[in-house]
Amino acid sequence: MALERSGYNRNQQQLYEECKKLMNYHIILTMSDGSMYDGIIVEVNDDRITMLVGEDVMDQECDSQPRQQGSYERQRRFRRFRPRIFPLGALIGLSLLPYPYFGFPFYPFF
């Protein structure tokens, strides 16, 4: 029992050190229940992490002019970050979010 407890503390200490190292980076958290959150770590304590979690917000643009037939309403998309607290004990892993988000390789012009 004591060996399991010390191994658990060692693993939690490694996660704590990794959280400190990846502070202020855009990362993905994996929790013990299988949920994943992306955001930015702003504070790390002994037992919890404070993280800015991103959420998408859609806003409809309102015009005072009458709409023409066949026109559509334009929607704007925003990304909002809100602070959230996660317990360090429920954390399984961290991974750095890959930048840039390009899905194709870069080729220089000749």
C-alpha angles and dihedrals in degrees: 000000000000091000092052091049093050091047090052091051091047090052091047090049090052091051090048091053092046091050090052090050094049095045113139092017126114103251143161119241120206114203129204092252091058098256120134128207129188121207148101123291110228102168136020123194131175094269107017146036126220110210136176103232118201124228130182118238125192118206126188116223112233119213124189091209119091116260121247120232111272095021121125134215113258118227125202121212122216133184113218125189121209127183117251132177121224126186113242091221092063092052118105103173149348129217130182114242108243116245136231103040094217115136093201134060120256117249119187119230116252 
